[in-house]
């Protein structure tokens, strides 16, 4: 299995959760403590955020080079959160304002979550690299149908870099980000990689056995009837709950929609207002864990950087069929 899928999956996990952002859905004015956004799913009580708009890079704009720090007191629902203190500036829909998660007053940006380590790391702000280290394996089962299960163990190094500072500020920023990465990957022990999801077109009530999704080429390709447990890896999720490993009984196309009938009734209710999605699970790691953090200082280019290295491993099973055809035979264009 390609290791780059694991690296990209971990990078995607970090981006979605440590750089989480959401557009505001109504103007935020000075003194507001309740703000409305598209989706609060990646945000939690007591987390620090920034408010920012497109004028950040516009020298003529009132918010040029500026954003505003705030802290979430309570996530009220999918579209609303309450802040601890009133907002100090206006953040409007016209300026395409949004919120973004930050840690230690030092936001992380998507372009600084790298595939592989770097000889030179930007000296301002936080950077994270995800770097493959080793692949090892071991046989874990032999089935009666001549299939052998090879457990493949990937070891990955996740490094957090922060510019070296003589004060304790640099240490604290580094420690906060390292702790956030450590907890994030350990809160996703059964990490799902290469998942595909699409939004539900209608609410689904508890006890229902059908879901409706848009009719697109990708949806037709990914959502097909389940013929065995190995391709029954579907699920339904919204911001309040999830049901995994449901079977697709049948699929019907028509009117720009795909109507999917499930083998069993769903136990929960899933609402479009809570961002309900239907998921095709992809590559599955049955055992993962971050088992160590190492702290230190390193030279990157001409800069001295503080660094924390998180050791992560992930295991998956590769089913190999025996007896195998030999791939080392000669090719004969004619038979005599």
N, C-alpha and C positions, 0 to 999 in steps of 0.2 A: 504494500500500500504506500502511496507517495507521502513522504514526510512533509512536503510543502503544504499539504492539506491540513496537517496538524498545526504547523506554524501559522498559516493564515487563519485557522479556526481560533487559535489562542489570541492572535492579534485582533480579530473581530470581536471576541469576547471582551477584551480590554477596552477597545474603542467604544463599544455599546454601553459599557458600564462605568468606566472611569472618565469618559469624555461625553457622557450622555448629554444630549441637548434636545430642546423642544421649543417650537415656535409659540409665541404668545398668540392668543385667540381674541383678545380684546385689549384696548389701550390700557396701559398702566400709568397712573398719574401720581404725582407727589402725594405722599401720605397713605397710599394704599398698603394694606398688609395682606389682602387676599388677591392672588393673581391667577389668571386663567391661561392654560397652555394646552397644546394639542394632546399630550400624553405624559402622565407623571410616572409611568411604569418603572423607569430606571432611577427614580428619586425616592429618598427615604427621610424620615424625621431626623432632624438635627444635622443634616448634611449642609455643607456650604455650597452656594451657587454664585454665579455672576449673571448680571443682566447686561446685554450687549445688543448693538444693532449694526446695520450696514454702514453707518457713519463712522465706524471706528477707523477706517482707512481713508476717510475723506477729510483733508485738511480744513475744509470750509465748514464742516459740520460741528454742531455743538458737542457731540460725543467723540470727536476726533481723538484717537489714542486713549479713550476712556471706556471703562465699564464699571459697574457697581456691584460690590459684594453684598450678599445677603445670606441668611441662614434659614432653612426650612424648619418651621415649628411643627407643622402637621401637613401630611399629604391627605387632603380631604376626600378626593375621589380621582377618577381617571383624568379629569380636566381641570382640577383646581388644587391649589396649595396655599397654606397660610404661612407668612413669614413672621419671625420674631419681632422685627422692627419695621417701621414704615419706610417705604421707598423714598429716596431723596431726589429722584429725577423722573422725567417723563419718558416712557418707553412705548412707542406707538406701533400700530400695524403698518402705517405708511412707511416707517423706517425699517420694516422687516425685523422687528426685535425678537429676541429669543433668550432663553436661559440655558446655561451650561453648568454642569457640575465642575467643581474645583476642589482641590485638597490643599490645605496649608497655605491658602492665599496664592497658589501657584498653579494655574490651569495647565493641563496637558492638551496638546493639539494632535490631530490625526496624523499629520505628516511626520510626527516625531515618535511614532510607534513603528519601529523598523523590523524588516525581515532580516535577521542576522545581525551580528555585532558590527561595529564600524571602527575604523582607525581614528576617525575624527567625529566627535559628537558636538552638536551646537552647545555653546557655552552659556547660553541664557535659557532659563526655564528648565523643564523636566523632559527627559527623553527615556524611552523604554525600547529595549531590543529583545527579540525572541529568536534564540539561536539553537539549532539542533546540535546534539552532542553525540549520542550513541544509539544504536539499535541492537538489541539482543533478543533471543527467542528460546522457547522450550516447548516440547510436545506436552499437551495437557489431556488429550483424550484420543482414543482410537474407536471409531464406530463400526458397527457390523456391516455398514454399506460401503466399507473401504474409504471412508473419509477420516482424515486425521486433522485434529485441531492444533494449530501452531500458535501459541501465545507469543505475540511480538511486543516487546517492551521498549518504548521510546523514552529517552531521557533528553529533556529540553532545559536550557538555561535562559531564564528571564532576568534581564539586568535593568535596574533603574539607575539612571544617571542624573545628578544634580550638580550645578556648578559649585566648586569648593568655596566655602565661606569660613572665615576665621571665627565667626560667632556661632552660637548654637542654632541659628535659624536654618542653615543648610542641613544640619543633622536632623532637625525636626521634620523638614519637608521630605527628606529622604526616607526617614522612618515611617512617616505617614503613608507615603506612596508604596513603600515596600510592604507595609502591613495591609494596605488596601488590595494589592495584587495577590498577596498570600491568601487573604480571606476570600477573595473573589474566586480563585481557582479551586479552593477547598470547599466553597459553597456550590461548586459545579463539578462534583466528583464524577458523576456519570455524564460527562460533557458530551453533547451531541455535535458532531462536526458535519459539514456539508448538508445541513438541513435545508429544506425548501418550504416556504409557507406562502399562503395567499389569504386575503381577507374574506370573511364570510359576508355575503350580501344581505342576509337576514338574521335576526335573532334566532337562537335555538333554545327551546324550553326543555327543562328536565323531563326525561321520558321519551323525547323525540328520537327518531332513528334516521333522519335525513338532514343533510346540510347542503347549502347552495353557495357555489363559488363562481367567479367570472369564467366565461369560456375563452381561454387563451391557449395558444399552442403549448406553452410550458405547462399549464395546468392539465391539459389533455395528456401530456407525456408523463407527468409525475403522479397523477392520481388515477389509478387503474384498479380493477377488482383484485382482491387478495386471493391468491391461489395456494399459498402456503404461509406458515408463520414467518418465513424469511422476508416476504415482501408485504407483510401486514403492518409495517411500522408507520402507522399514521396516528395523529392525535388532534385534539381540539383544545384551544387555549384562549383565554382572555386575561385581562389584568387581575382577575380575582381567582382564577383556578385553571386546572389543566386535567385532561383525561388522556392518557397515553395508551398506545398499542391497541387501537381500535381496528376492526376489519372492515374493508369495503366490500359490500355485497354486490352492488351494481352501480353503473354510471350511465346517466342519460344526458344527451346534449340537446339544446334547443333554446331559442330566444335569447342568445347571448349569455346563457347560464349553463352551468354543469350541476345537475342535481345528483347528489351522492347518497345512496342508501347504505346504511351501516348494518352490520350483522346483528348488533345488540343495541338496545336503547341506551342513550347517554344518561348518566346519573346527575350531571350538573346542568345549570343554565349558563349560556354563553351569549353575551350581548355585543352588538356592533358598537354601541356607545362605549364599551370597555375594550375596544380594539380586538374583537374576536378574530382568530385565524384558524385555518386548517393546515396541518403540518404533515409533510412527508419527511420522516426521520432518515438521516443519512448514515454516515460512518459513526459507529458507536464504540466508545471506549468503556470497557466494563470495569476498569479500576484505574483511577488517577489520584494523584496527590502531590501537593507541594510539601516536601519533607524537610527543607532546610533553607534558612536565609543566612548569607554571609555578608558582613558589612566591611567597607574599606574605602580606600582612596586610590585612584589610578590616573595615569597620564594619558590624555587623549589629544593627540596633536600637540599644540602648545599650551593646552589648558589642563589644569589639575581638577579632576572631577571626583566627587563623592559617588560611590557606587554601592548598591545592594544587589546581590545575586540570589535569586530564588531558584532552587533546584526543583524541577517538576518532572514527574514520570507519568506515562499513560500506557495502558495495556489494552490490546484488542486481539481477537481471535481470527486467524486466517484459515479457513477450511480448505484443505488440499486433498484432491481426489487421487486415490491409488487404485489400480496400477496405472502408471503414467505412460503415455506415448513418448518415445525417444525423440528429442529434437536434434539429435546428432547424426541422423541418417543422411545418406547422399540423396540428391535429387536426380531422378531419372525421368527424362522427357518422354521416353517410349518404353514399352514393355515388349519383350521378345518371347 
